[in-house]
Amino acid sequence: MSLAIFLKLIAIFAVVALGWIADRARWLGQGDTARVLSNAAFFLFIPALLFRTTARIDLGAMPWATLAAFFVPVLAFMLVVYLGARRWARVAQPAAPSVRAISATFGNTVQLGIPMATALFGEAGLSVHLAIVSLHALTLLTLVTALVELDLARAHAQRQGVAQSLSATLLGTVRNTVIHPVVLPVLAGLAFNLGGLRLPALVDETLLLLALAVVPLCLVVIGMSLGHYGVKGALRGALWLSVAKLVVLPALVLVVGRWGAGLHGVPLAVIVVCAALPVGSNALLFAQRYATLEAEATAGIVLSTFGFVFTAPLWLLVLGWVG
């Protein structure tokens, strides 16, 4: 691992530590201030980032075959984790399977992924990685939002003691999935893009200003959540999530990319390293959005980021062997 990437990891831990100190010292007041900041990220800053990204993306220049080799196994793995959590999880909250699914698949593709791709693969690798980043939240968060809203609709019907029809359940799920602070800006950005429209300079600059706050704000939220929720009772689940994210998912992407899609060289290396990134902060924001497994998601982010220091060099060795 290069010095630049190692320093990036140290910087991430430093900002997370500042968030932990801020929570323990009550610099931002009493109560669950991490949730307030999380809501600010979820309703203001992340929607700005997603809308701007999807409105500006050049769909015609995307490496679709490479993207399919990444997203098909990642989305399939998300569904496997979700279904497994629904069947075997002991947590009673209806949103728990979806929280675990996003925690096991959503990687830190921006704060850590971009400098990693730049340092290891240069401009060619960075272009592939940025193509993944542009669709990462769109695909993963849209799918997991649909899953959690479906589970919440079912749980609500059971609490009310009524047999809700399939059409009513699906209608409510679609409505709550679309009218959502993550999905709606993505759909609006795509409509804007496909309509051939261009963002006015003032609007673009405003969105960019909001988007720039996403990374430091999310890292501070992780630290504050670590201080507020702690890790008691969450380490076992976080360990399994870390193994799934750092080991199982990249192995699956490697198999599909190398022997399914026939990729090799830089494109194969980029998608495998991207899959091997630690859990991203959106997993915690999602957990806080649905008030479910916040401690486990927080511990998963911290533990997987520590683990990435050791697993990243191993995956680079494996990539050197398979080409």
NULUM-170581 format. One record per residue (C-alpha): residue number from 1; residue in three letters; x negated, y, z. Coordinates in nm, 3 decimals. Example, Ala and Ser with C-alpha at 12.3 -4.5 7.8 and 13.67 -1.06 7.14 Angstrom:
2
@seq 1, type ala, X -1.230, Y -0.450, Z 0.780;
@seq 2, type ser, X -1.367, Y -0.106, Z 0.714;
//
This chain:
323
@seq 1, type met, X 0.000, Y 0.000, Z 0.000;
@seq 2, type ser, X -0.143, Y 0.338, Z -0.104;
@seq 3, type leu, X -0.223, Y 0.616, Z 0.142;
@seq 4, type ala, X 0.045, Y 0.840, Z -0.013;
@seq 5, type ile, X 0.318, Y 0.582, Z 0.048;
@seq 6, type phe, X 0.194, Y 0.511, Z 0.400;
@seq 7, type leu, X 0.204, Y 0.883, Z 0.480;
@seq 8, type lys, X 0.558, Y 0.898, Z 0.341;
@seq 9, type leu, X 0.659, Y 0.622, Z 0.582;
@seq 10, type ile, X 0.498, Y 0.808, Z 0.872;
@seq 11, type ala, X 0.682, Y 1.126, Z 0.774;
@seq 12, type ile, X 1.014, Y 0.936, Z 0.768;
@seq 13, type phe, X 0.950, Y 0.796, Z 1.115;
@seq 14, type ala, X 0.850, Y 1.143, Z 1.238;
@seq 15, type val, X 1.178, Y 1.302, Z 1.126;
@seq 16, type val, X 1.376, Y 1.012, Z 1.272;
@seq 17, type ala, X 1.186, Y 1.060, Z 1.600;
@seq 18, type leu, X 1.279, Y 1.430, Z 1.599;
@seq 19, type gly, X 1.643, Y 1.331, Z 1.569;
@seq 20, type trp, X 1.605, Y 1.090, Z 1.861;
@seq 21, type ile, X 1.441, Y 1.362, Z 2.072;
@seq 22, type ala, X 1.714, Y 1.609, Z 1.978;
@seq 23, type asp, X 1.980, Y 1.366, Z 2.098;
@seq 24, type arg, X 1.804, Y 1.275, Z 2.422;
@seq 25, type ala, X 1.727, Y 1.641, Z 2.502;
@seq 26, type arg, X 2.081, Y 1.749, Z 2.407;
@seq 27, type trp, X 1.944, Y 2.023, Z 2.182;
@seq 28, type leu, X 2.266, Y 2.015, Z 1.980;
@seq 29, type gly, X 2.502, Y 1.986, Z 2.274;
@seq 30, type gln, X 2.684, Y 1.706, Z 2.450;
@seq 31, type gly, X 2.881, Y 1.425, Z 2.293;
@seq 32, type asp, X 2.834, Y 1.236, Z 1.967;
@seq 33, type thr, X 2.675, Y 1.517, Z 1.768;
@seq 34, type ala, X 2.528, Y 1.258, Z 1.532;
@seq 35, type arg, X 2.880, Y 1.189, Z 1.407;
@seq 36, type val, X 2.936, Y 1.560, Z 1.344;
@seq 37, type leu, X 2.620, Y 1.579, Z 1.134;
@seq 38, type ser, X 2.714, Y 1.254, Z 0.963;
@seq 39, type asn, X 3.051, Y 1.402, Z 0.865;
@seq 40, type ala, X 2.874, Y 1.711, Z 0.731;
@seq 41, type ala, X 2.657, Y 1.488, Z 0.513;
@seq 42, type phe, X 2.950, Y 1.271, Z 0.407;
@seq 43, type phe, X 3.191, Y 1.552, Z 0.321;
@seq 44, type leu, X 2.959, Y 1.832, Z 0.200;
@seq 45, type phe, X 2.604, Y 1.743, Z 0.106;
@seq 46, type ile, X 2.634, Y 1.392, Z -0.040;
@seq 47, type pro, X 2.937, Y 1.481, Z -0.259;
@seq 48, type ala, X 2.735, Y 1.772, Z -0.402;
@seq 49, type leu, X 2.443, Y 1.540, Z -0.476;
@seq 50, type leu, X 2.663, Y 1.274, Z -0.637;
@seq 51, type phe, X 2.862, Y 1.517, Z -0.850;
@seq 52, type arg, X 2.550, Y 1.694, Z -0.976;
@seq 53, type thr, X 2.374, Y 1.365, Z -1.053;
@seq 54, type thr, X 2.661, Y 1.210, Z -1.248;
@seq 55, type ala, X 2.744, Y 1.535, Z -1.428;
@seq 56, type arg, X 2.387, Y 1.568, Z -1.558;
@seq 57, type ile, X 2.294, Y 1.206, Z -1.632;
@seq 58, type asp, X 2.210, Y 1.116, Z -1.994;
@seq 59, type leu, X 2.417, Y 0.801, Z -2.038;
@seq 60, type gly, X 2.284, Y 0.735, Z -2.387;
@seq 61, type ala, X 1.922, Y 0.713, Z -2.271;
@seq 62, type met, X 1.982, Y 0.464, Z -1.988;
@seq 63, type pro, X 1.793, Y 0.127, Z -2.000;
@seq 64, type trp, X 2.112, Y -0.074, Z -1.968;
@seq 65, type ala, X 1.956, Y -0.422, Z -1.992;
@seq 66, type thr, X 1.714, Y -0.344, Z -1.710;
@seq 67, type leu, X 1.990, Y -0.186, Z -1.504;
@seq 68, type ala, X 2.209, Y -0.493, Z -1.549;
@seq 69, type ala, X 1.922, Y -0.715, Z -1.429;
@seq 70, type phe, X 1.919, Y -0.508, Z -1.109;
@seq 71, type phe, X 2.283, Y -0.432, Z -1.040;
@seq 72, type val, X 2.439, Y -0.769, Z -1.129;
@seq 73, type pro, X 2.248, Y -0.963, Z -0.858;
@seq 74, type val, X 2.273, Y -0.674, Z -0.610;
@seq 75, type leu, X 2.650, Y -0.647, Z -0.646;
@seq 76, type ala, X 2.687, Y -1.025, Z -0.638;
@seq 77, type phe, X 2.480, Y -1.038, Z -0.319;
@seq 78, type met, X 2.694, Y -0.763, Z -0.168;
@seq 79, type leu, X 3.005, Y -0.971, Z -0.231;
@seq 80, type val, X 2.841, Y -1.282, Z -0.082;
@seq 81, type val, X 2.745, Y -1.093, Z 0.236;
@seq 82, type tyr, X 3.092, Y -0.939, Z 0.256;
@seq 83, type leu, X 3.272, Y -1.272, Z 0.216;
@seq 84, type gly, X 3.034, Y -1.443, Z 0.460;
@seq 85, type ala, X 3.088, Y -1.169, Z 0.717;
@seq 86, type arg, X 3.466, Y -1.195, Z 0.677;
@seq 87, type arg, X 3.455, Y -1.568, Z 0.738;
@seq 88, type trp, X 3.197, Y -1.600, Z 1.014;
@seq 89, type ala, X 3.156, Y -1.259, Z 1.177;
@seq 90, type arg, X 3.263, Y -1.237, Z 1.541;
@seq 91, type val, X 3.329, Y -0.863, Z 1.525;
@seq 92, type ala, X 3.699, Y -0.785, Z 1.525;
@seq 93, type gln, X 3.690, Y -0.453, Z 1.336;
@seq 94, type pro, X 3.834, Y -0.483, Z 0.983;
@seq 95, type ala, X 3.556, Y -0.263, Z 0.843;
@seq 96, type ala, X 3.273, Y -0.481, Z 0.981;
@seq 97, type pro, X 3.226, Y -0.705, Z 0.673;
@seq 98, type ser, X 3.192, Y -0.404, Z 0.445;
@seq 99, type val, X 2.949, Y -0.228, Z 0.679;
@seq 100, type arg, X 2.728, Y -0.536, Z 0.687;
@seq 101, type ala, X 2.752, Y -0.574, Z 0.309;
@seq 102, type ile, X 2.634, Y -0.217, Z 0.242;
@seq 103, type ser, X 2.361, Y -0.248, Z 0.507;
@seq 104, type ala, X 2.222, Y -0.560, Z 0.339;
@seq 105, type thr, X 2.212, Y -0.409, Z -0.010;
@seq 106, type phe, X 2.184, Y -0.027, Z -0.006;
@seq 107, type gly, X 1.816, Y 0.067, Z -0.022;
@seq 108, type asn, X 1.620, Y 0.381, Z 0.058;
@seq 109, type thr, X 1.581, Y 0.462, Z -0.311;
@seq 110, type val, X 1.517, Y 0.838, Z -0.272;
@seq 111, type gln, X 1.302, Y 0.921, Z 0.033;
@seq 112, type leu, X 1.084, Y 0.613, Z -0.009;
@seq 113, type gly, X 1.174, Y 0.470, Z -0.348;
@seq 114, type ile, X 1.080, Y 0.769, Z -0.564;
@seq 115, type pro, X 0.727, Y 0.816, Z -0.422;
@seq 116, type met, X 0.681, Y 0.438, Z -0.428;
@seq 117, type ala, X 0.772, Y 0.412, Z -0.797;
@seq 118, type thr, X 0.558, Y 0.715, Z -0.883;
@seq 119, type ala, X 0.250, Y 0.591, Z -0.700;
@seq 120, type leu, X 0.270, Y 0.232, Z -0.822;
@seq 121, type phe, X 0.407, Y 0.255, Z -1.176;
@seq 122, type gly, X 0.354, Y 0.610, Z -1.298;
@seq 123, type glu, X 0.590, Y 0.800, Z -1.526;
@seq 124, type ala, X 0.718, Y 0.490, Z -1.706;
@seq 125, type gly, X 0.817, Y 0.322, Z -1.380;
@seq 126, type leu, X 0.961, Y 0.639, Z -1.233;
@seq 127, type ser, X 1.198, Y 0.681, Z -1.529;
@seq 128, type val, X 1.337, Y 0.331, Z -1.472;
@seq 129, type his, X 1.366, Y 0.391, Z -1.099;
@seq 130, type leu, X 1.549, Y 0.720, Z -1.149;
@seq 131, type ala, X 1.795, Y 0.545, Z -1.380;
@seq 132, type ile, X 1.868, Y 0.303, Z -1.094;
@seq 133, type val, X 1.903, Y 0.590, Z -0.847;
@seq 134, type ser, X 2.153, Y 0.768, Z -1.071;
@seq 135, type leu, X 2.389, Y 0.467, Z -1.058;
@seq 136, type his, X 2.298, Y 0.331, Z -0.714;
@seq 137, type ala, X 2.557, Y 0.513, Z -0.502;
@seq 138, type leu, X 2.814, Y 0.506, Z -0.782;
@seq 139, type thr, X 2.818, Y 0.127, Z -0.806;
@seq 140, type leu, X 2.747, Y 0.010, Z -0.451;
@seq 141, type leu, X 2.950, Y 0.268, Z -0.259;
@seq 142, type thr, X 3.246, Y 0.246, Z -0.496;
@seq 143, type leu, X 3.266, Y -0.132, Z -0.462;
@seq 144, type val, X 3.221, Y -0.137, Z -0.084;
@seq 145, type thr, X 3.472, Y 0.147, Z -0.040;
@seq 146, type ala, X 3.731, Y -0.053, Z -0.232;
@seq 147, type leu, X 3.660, Y -0.358, Z -0.014;
@seq 148, type val, X 3.685, Y -0.171, Z 0.316;
@seq 149, type glu, X 4.001, Y 0.013, Z 0.218;
@seq 150, type leu, X 4.162, Y -0.316, Z 0.117;
@seq 151, type asp, X 4.075, Y -0.467, Z 0.455;
@seq 152, type leu, X 4.203, Y -0.159, Z 0.638;
@seq 153, type ala, X 4.531, Y -0.172, Z 0.446;
@seq 154, type arg, X 4.575, Y -0.537, Z 0.541;
@seq 155, type ala, X 4.491, Y -0.468, Z 0.905;
@seq 156, type his, X 4.735, Y -0.176, Z 0.915;
@seq 157, type ala, X 5.015, Y -0.393, Z 0.776;
@seq 158, type gln, X 4.943, Y -0.664, Z 1.035;
@seq 159, type arg, X 4.947, Y -0.410, Z 1.321;
@seq 160, type gln, X 5.280, Y -0.279, Z 1.200;
@seq 161, type gly, X 5.416, Y -0.631, Z 1.194;
@seq 162, type val, X 5.536, Y -0.607, Z 0.835;
@seq 163, type ala, X 5.457, Y -0.816, Z 0.532;
@seq 164, type gln, X 5.321, Y -0.554, Z 0.296;
@seq 165, type ser, X 5.361, Y -0.641, Z -0.071;
@seq 166, type leu, X 5.057, Y -0.699, Z -0.289;
@seq 167, type ser, X 5.145, Y -0.400, Z -0.507;
@seq 168, type ala, X 5.175, Y -0.169, Z -0.206;
@seq 169, type thr, X 4.844, Y -0.293, Z -0.065;
@seq 170, type leu, X 4.665, Y -0.244, Z -0.398;
@seq 171, type leu, X 4.822, Y 0.099, Z -0.450;
@seq 172, type gly, X 4.710, Y 0.217, Z -0.109;
@seq 173, type thr, X 4.363, Y 0.073, Z -0.163;
@seq 174, type val, X 4.323, Y 0.245, Z -0.500;
@seq 175, type arg, X 4.448, Y 0.576, Z -0.361;
@seq 176, type asn, X 4.216, Y 0.568, Z -0.059;
@seq 177, type thr, X 3.923, Y 0.452, Z -0.272;
@seq 178, type val, X 3.959, Y 0.726, Z -0.532;
@seq 179, type ile, X 4.043, Y 1.008, Z -0.289;
@seq 180, type his, X 3.721, Y 0.954, Z -0.100;
@seq 181, type pro, X 3.427, Y 1.188, Z -0.033;
@seq 182, type val, X 3.188, Y 0.952, Z -0.212;
@seq 183, type val, X 3.391, Y 0.809, Z -0.499;
@seq 184, type leu, X 3.585, Y 1.121, Z -0.602;
@seq 185, type pro, X 3.280, Y 1.341, Z -0.676;
@seq 186, type val, X 3.127, Y 1.055, Z -0.876;
@seq 187, type leu, X 3.440, Y 1.016, Z -1.088;
@seq 188, type ala, X 3.467, Y 1.393, Z -1.130;
@seq 189, type gly, X 3.102, Y 1.412, Z -1.234;
@seq 190, type leu, X 3.145, Y 1.133, Z -1.489;
@seq 191, type ala, X 3.455, Y 1.302, Z -1.633;
@seq 192, type phe, X 3.260, Y 1.627, Z -1.654;
@seq 193, type asn, X 2.974, Y 1.445, Z -1.825;
@seq 194, type leu, X 3.185, Y 1.251, Z -2.074;
@seq 195, type gly, X 3.372, Y 1.569, Z -2.159;
@seq 196, type gly, X 3.047, Y 1.716, Z -2.288;
@seq 197, type leu, X 3.056, Y 2.001, Z -2.035;
@seq 198, type arg, X 2.751, Y 2.169, Z -1.883;
@seq 199, type leu, X 2.723, Y 2.297, Z -1.529;
@seq 200, type pro, X 2.702, Y 2.678, Z -1.510;
@seq 201, type ala, X 2.368, Y 2.793, Z -1.372;
@seq 202, type leu, X 2.520, Y 2.930, Z -1.050;
@seq 203, type val, X 2.718, Y 2.611, Z -0.984;
@seq 204, type asp, X 2.416, Y 2.394, Z -1.058;
@seq 205, type glu, X 2.196, Y 2.596, Z -0.823;
@seq 206, type thr, X 2.457, Y 2.578, Z -0.546;
@seq 207, type leu, X 2.493, Y 2.202, Z -0.581;
@seq 208, type leu, X 2.116, Y 2.161, Z -0.587;
@seq 209, type leu, X 2.082, Y 2.362, Z -0.265;
@seq 210, type leu, X 2.337, Y 2.140, Z -0.093;
@seq 211, type ala, X 2.177, Y 1.823, Z -0.233;
@seq 212, type leu, X 1.833, Y 1.915, Z -0.101;
@seq 213, type ala, X 1.966, Y 1.893, Z 0.256;
@seq 214, type val, X 2.074, Y 1.529, Z 0.221;
@seq 215, type val, X 1.740, Y 1.361, Z 0.292;
@seq 216, type pro, X 1.630, Y 1.548, Z 0.609;
@seq 217, type leu, X 1.983, Y 1.558, Z 0.746;
@seq 218, type cys, X 2.032, Y 1.184, Z 0.706;
@seq 219, type leu, X 1.697, Y 1.108, Z 0.869;
@seq 220, type val, X 1.785, Y 1.328, Z 1.167;
@seq 221, type val, X 2.123, Y 1.152, Z 1.192;
@seq 222, type ile, X 1.945, Y 0.815, Z 1.207;
@seq 223, type gly, X 1.730, Y 0.934, Z 1.496;
@seq 224, type met, X 2.022, Y 1.086, Z 1.683;
@seq 225, type ser, X 2.229, Y 0.772, Z 1.632;
@seq 226, type leu, X 1.942, Y 0.564, Z 1.765;
@seq 227, type gly, X 1.939, Y 0.780, Z 2.079;
@seq 228, type his, X 2.319, Y 0.785, Z 2.115;
@seq 229, type tyr, X 2.408, Y 0.421, Z 2.041;
@seq 230, type gly, X 2.083, Y 0.248, Z 2.136;
@seq 231, type val, X 2.005, Y -0.100, Z 2.005;
@seq 232, type lys, X 2.139, Y -0.314, Z 2.289;
@seq 233, type gly, X 2.333, Y -0.604, Z 2.140;
@seq 234, type ala, X 2.248, Y -0.495, Z 1.785;
@seq 235, type leu, X 1.899, Y -0.634, Z 1.732;
@seq 236, type arg, X 2.007, Y -0.982, Z 1.624;
@seq 237, type gly, X 2.240, Y -0.850, Z 1.356;
@seq 238, type ala, X 1.983, Y -0.591, Z 1.250;
@seq 239, type leu, X 1.718, Y -0.864, Z 1.215;
@seq 240, type trp, X 1.937, Y -1.068, Z 0.982;
@seq 241, type leu, X 2.023, Y -0.758, Z 0.780;
@seq 242, type ser, X 1.654, Y -0.673, Z 0.750;
@seq 243, type val, X 1.564, Y -1.022, Z 0.629;
@seq 244, type ala, X 1.847, Y -1.009, Z 0.378;
@seq 245, type lys, X 1.740, Y -0.668, Z 0.248;
@seq 246, type leu, X 1.361, Y -0.715, Z 0.248;
@seq 247, type val, X 1.336, Y -1.081, Z 0.145;
@seq 248, type val, X 1.653, Y -1.238, Z 0.006;
@seq 249, type leu, X 1.776, Y -0.954, Z -0.216;
@seq 250, type pro, X 1.444, Y -0.886, Z -0.395;
@seq 251, type ala, X 1.396, Y -1.261, Z -0.447;
@seq 252, type leu, X 1.737, Y -1.278, Z -0.613;
@seq 253, type val, X 1.660, Y -0.976, Z -0.834;
@seq 254, type leu, X 1.324, Y -1.129, Z -0.928;
@seq 255, type val, X 1.487, Y -1.456, Z -1.039;
@seq 256, type val, X 1.759, Y -1.282, Z -1.240;
@seq 257, type gly, X 1.524, Y -1.024, Z -1.390;
@seq 258, type arg, X 1.238, Y -1.258, Z -1.483;
@seq 259, type trp, X 1.412, Y -1.580, Z -1.581;
@seq 260, type gly, X 1.762, Y -1.452, Z -1.654;
@seq 261, type ala, X 1.700, Y -1.126, Z -1.839;
@seq 262, type gly, X 1.346, Y -1.207, Z -1.952;
@seq 263, type leu, X 1.193, Y -0.890, Z -1.809;
@seq 264, type his, X 0.824, Y -0.857, Z -1.735;
@seq 265, type gly, X 0.567, Y -0.589, Z -1.663;
@seq 266, type val, X 0.677, Y -0.250, Z -1.533;
@seq 267, type pro, X 1.058, Y -0.290, Z -1.572;
@seq 268, type leu, X 1.055, Y -0.616, Z -1.374;
@seq 269, type ala, X 0.826, Y -0.473, Z -1.106;
@seq 270, type val, X 1.039, Y -0.160, Z -1.065;
@seq 271, type ile, X 1.367, Y -0.344, Z -1.010;
@seq 272, type val, X 1.211, Y -0.592, Z -0.766;
@seq 273, type val, X 1.038, Y -0.322, Z -0.562;
@seq 274, type cys, X 1.360, Y -0.117, Z -0.564;
@seq 275, type ala, X 1.554, Y -0.418, Z -0.432;
@seq 276, type ala, X 1.283, Y -0.470, Z -0.166;
@seq 277, type leu, X 1.319, Y -0.117, Z -0.021;
@seq 278, type pro, X 1.441, Y -0.090, Z 0.341;
@seq 279, type val, X 1.801, Y -0.011, Z 0.431;
@seq 280, type gly, X 1.902, Y 0.341, Z 0.327;
@seq 281, type ser, X 2.069, Y 0.605, Z 0.541;
@seq 282, type asn, X 2.400, Y 0.575, Z 0.354;
@seq 283, type ala, X 2.459, Y 0.249, Z 0.540;
@seq 284, type leu, X 2.471, Y 0.441, Z 0.868;
@seq 285, type leu, X 2.689, Y 0.717, Z 0.722;
@seq 286, type phe, X 2.928, Y 0.450, Z 0.598;
@seq 287, type ala, X 2.932, Y 0.280, Z 0.940;
@seq 288, type gln, X 3.003, Y 0.612, Z 1.110;
@seq 289, type arg, X 3.272, Y 0.698, Z 0.857;
@seq 290, type tyr, X 3.463, Y 0.387, Z 0.967;
@seq 291, type ala, X 3.341, Y 0.389, Z 1.332;
@seq 292, type thr, X 3.212, Y 0.032, Z 1.303;
@seq 293, type leu, X 2.875, Y -0.127, Z 1.389;
@seq 294, type glu, X 2.694, Y 0.207, Z 1.409;
@seq 295, type ala, X 2.426, Y 0.066, Z 1.643;
@seq 296, type glu, X 2.363, Y -0.232, Z 1.416;
@seq 297, type ala, X 2.335, Y -0.015, Z 1.105;
@seq 298, type thr, X 2.097, Y 0.222, Z 1.284;
@seq 299, type ala, X 1.879, Y -0.060, Z 1.412;
@seq 300, type gly, X 1.882, Y -0.220, Z 1.068;
@seq 301, type ile, X 1.748, Y 0.097, Z 0.907;
@seq 302, type val, X 1.467, Y 0.137, Z 1.162;
@seq 303, type leu, X 1.375, Y -0.232, Z 1.176;
@seq 304, type ser, X 1.373, Y -0.280, Z 0.798;
@seq 305, type thr, X 1.162, Y 0.034, Z 0.751;
@seq 306, type phe, X 0.904, Y -0.106, Z 0.992;
@seq 307, type gly, X 0.923, Y -0.443, Z 0.818;
@seq 308, type phe, X 0.874, Y -0.285, Z 0.477;
@seq 309, type val, X 0.514, Y -0.203, Z 0.573;
@seq 310, type phe, X 0.445, Y -0.578, Z 0.569;
@seq 311, type thr, X 0.683, Y -0.708, Z 0.302;
@seq 312, type ala, X 0.602, Y -0.451, Z 0.032;
@seq 313, type pro, X 0.241, Y -0.572, Z -0.022;
@seq 314, type leu, X 0.366, Y -0.932, Z -0.035;
@seq 315, type trp, X 0.614, Y -0.851, Z -0.311;
@seq 316, type leu, X 0.341, Y -0.674, Z -0.506;
@seq 317, type leu, X 0.133, Y -0.991, Z -0.482;
@seq 318, type val, X 0.424, Y -1.201, Z -0.603;
@seq 319, type leu, X 0.480, Y -0.966, Z -0.896;
@seq 320, type gly, X 0.113, Y -1.000, Z -0.986;
@seq 321, type trp, X 0.155, Y -1.377, Z -1.007;
@seq 322, type val, X 0.476, Y -1.388, Z -1.213;
@seq 323, type gly, X 0.390, Y -1.094, Z -1.442;
//
